[in-house]
């Protein structure tokens, strides 16, 4: 089990004896915020102080299970017995503050050496829904939410074994974000597990708000295009990878879960492949692999052939291409660069705009830009067709989008200056990077 790191400003401070002093200390620590409730009241025996954050707790349960029993005339002075909730203890002020900010209720009574921490968390959260980026026609359609415990419970439902282990820690000096490592104790790769634990324990930063922050700290080669760390929003995918001896990292506040390590071929797989028949699943995987090569190589190979090795093109096609590009002022390499950038702009616009108009902008923008570019003579029809095929192919392999996009422009540049030799050189460079890349000691190929 990991321990949260306590900053110099949060060194252990003993619990005061009097309720008035405790109230004063808590007000100095977190009482400046309007949503923090610090309530001091008298019972039949000792003064009591309640501390909680309004909006993070169920106030009805606070009234029913804490305030009502303690203020009752029948209260006999046994605070632990009177409370009708599950609770724990905090032994110092920083721990009490941390527990209160996590959504617990801190209950202190005079002359006590510790603070009772009652778990009455409740806040608004998004319902479990189908993830937008990993839709399937067959298989589970539930996806992770931003709630930490909900995400862990979705995985726990699929791994009903005592070997399923969850180790929790807090990361971020200011955010104190809950982070959990999930794995099967009997089959996990111990070497990978120890490396991940070691790297997580060394993270020293103010904020951890998303798995992307942790991924940046875990990567062996930050400047490598392929990370070797998987990302998914589906509980069944996480459960399947844990069953293969991998581990998962769940971060509070995000619906994305990391799986470590991830092989390159897995970026071309889909959870639905395991729920469909073998022949069709293999056919779909072949389509994805073909689409990946198409999205990476088509623009670069096209410009290399049409610029340096025109004799490789059949005469019938060459004649049509020449006629289509006679009125364009730019070389085909520039046209492909320009149209490729326009496609990336439209794709980003479609992602960032509201759903109601995002898809419309993408489709209409692509049609209008393509038609106007050809009509105005800025680009030829062959260039528009090449980029259109590349765009469709790239949408089939969304998990390798970063890898495919960067190498597409890289190979397009090499193909435009030295032709097929440049494509071959770029391919060797790409394969060298893939063959040399490891994820926590595991080669991704």
Rosetta blueprint (number, residue, H / E / L):
1 X L
2 X L
3 X L
4 X L
5 X L
6 X L
7 X L
8 X H
9 X H
10 X H
11 X L
12 X L
13 X L
14 X E
15 X L
16 X L
17 X L
18 X L
19 X H
20 X H
21 X H
22 X H
23 X H
24 X H
25 X H
26 X H
27 X H
28 X H
29 X H
30 X H
31 X L
32 X L
33 X L
34 X L
35 X L
36 X E
37 X E
38 X E
39 X E
40 X E
41 X E
42 X E
43 X L
44 X L
45 X L
46 X L
47 X E
48 X E
49 X E
50 X E
51 X E
52 X E
53 X E
54 X L
55 X L
56 X L
57 X E
58 X L
59 X H
60 X H
61 X H
62 X H
63 X H
64 X H
65 X H
66 X H
67 X H
68 X H
69 X H
70 X H
71 X H
72 X L
73 X L
74 X L
75 X L
76 X L
77 X L
78 X L
79 X H
80 X H
81 X H
82 X H
83 X L
84 X L
85 X L
86 X L
87 X E
88 X E
89 X E
90 X E
91 X L
92 X E
93 X H
94 X H
95 X H
96 X H
97 X H
98 X H
99 X H
100 X H
101 X H
102 X L
103 X L
104 X L
105 X E
106 X E
107 X E
108 X E
109 X E
110 X L
111 X L
112 X L
113 X L
114 X L
115 X E
116 X E
117 X E
118 X E
119 X L
120 X L
121 X E
122 X L
123 X L
124 X L
125 X L
126 X L
127 X L
128 X L
129 X L
130 X L
131 X L
132 X H
133 X H
134 X H
135 X L
136 X L
137 X L
138 X L
139 X L
140 X L
141 X L
142 X L
143 X L
144 X L
145 X L
146 X L
147 X L
148 X H
149 X H
150 X H
151 X H
152 X H
153 X H
154 X H
155 X H
156 X H
157 X L
158 X L
159 X L
160 X L
161 X L
162 X L
163 X L
164 X E
165 X E
166 X E
167 X E
168 X E
169 X E
170 X E
171 X E
172 X L
173 X L
174 X L
175 X L
176 X L
177 X E
178 X E
179 X E
180 X E
181 X E
182 X E
183 X E
184 X E
185 X L
186 X L
187 X L
188 X L
189 X L
190 X H
191 X H
192 X H
193 X H
194 X H
195 X H
196 X H
197 X H
198 X H
199 X H
200 X H
201 X H
202 X L
203 X L
204 X L
205 X L
206 X L
207 X L
208 X L
209 X L
210 X L
211 X H
212 X H
213 X H
214 X H
215 X H
216 X H
217 X H
218 X H
219 X L
220 X L
221 X L
222 X L
223 X L
224 X L
225 X L
226 X L
227 X L
228 X L
229 X L
230 X E
231 X E
232 X E
233 X L
234 X L
235 X H
236 X H
237 X H
238 X H
239 X H
240 X H
241 X H
242 X H
243 X L
244 X L
245 X L
246 X L
247 X E
248 X E
249 X E
250 X E
251 X E
252 X L
253 X L
254 X L
255 X L
256 X L
257 X E
258 X E
259 X E
260 X E
261 X L
262 X L
263 X L
264 X H
265 X H
266 X H
267 X H
268 X H
269 X L
270 X L
271 X H
272 X H
273 X H
274 X H
275 X L
276 X L
277 X L
278 X H
279 X H
280 X H
281 X H
282 X H
283 X H
284 X H
285 X H
286 X H
287 X H
288 X H
289 X H
290 X H
291 X H
292 X H
293 X H
294 X H
295 X H
296 X H
297 X H
298 X H
299 X H
300 X H
301 X H
302 X H
303 X H
304 X H
305 X H
306 X H
307 X H
308 X H
309 X L
310 X H
311 X H
312 X H
313 X L
314 X L
315 X H
316 X H
317 X H
318 X H
319 X H
320 X H
321 X H
322 X H
323 X H
324 X H
325 X H
326 X L
327 X L
328 X L
329 X L
330 X L
331 X L
332 X H
333 X H
334 X H
335 X H
336 X H
337 X H
338 X H
339 X H
340 X H
341 X H
342 X H
343 X H
344 X H
345 X H
346 X H
347 X H
348 X H
349 X H
350 X H
351 X H
352 X H
353 X L
354 X L
355 X H
356 X H
357 X H
358 X H
359 X H
360 X H
361 X H
362 X H
363 X H
364 X H
365 X H
366 X H
367 X H
368 X H
369 X H
370 X H
371 X H
372 X H
373 X H
374 X H
375 X H
376 X L
377 X L
378 X L
379 X L
380 X L
381 X H
382 X H
383 X H
384 X H
385 X H
386 X H
387 X H
388 X H
389 X H
390 X H
391 X H
392 X H
393 X H
394 X H
395 X H
396 X H
397 X L
398 X H
399 X H
400 X H
401 X H
402 X H
403 X H
404 X H
405 X H
406 X H
407 X H
408 X H
409 X H
410 X H
411 X H
412 X H
413 X H
414 X H
415 X H
416 X H
417 X H
418 X H
419 X H
420 X H
421 X H
422 X H
423 X H
424 X H
425 X H
426 X H
427 X H
428 X H
429 X H
430 X H
431 X H
432 X H
433 X H
434 X H
435 X H
436 X H
437 X L
438 X E
439 X E
440 X L
441 X L
442 X E
443 X E
444 X L
445 X L
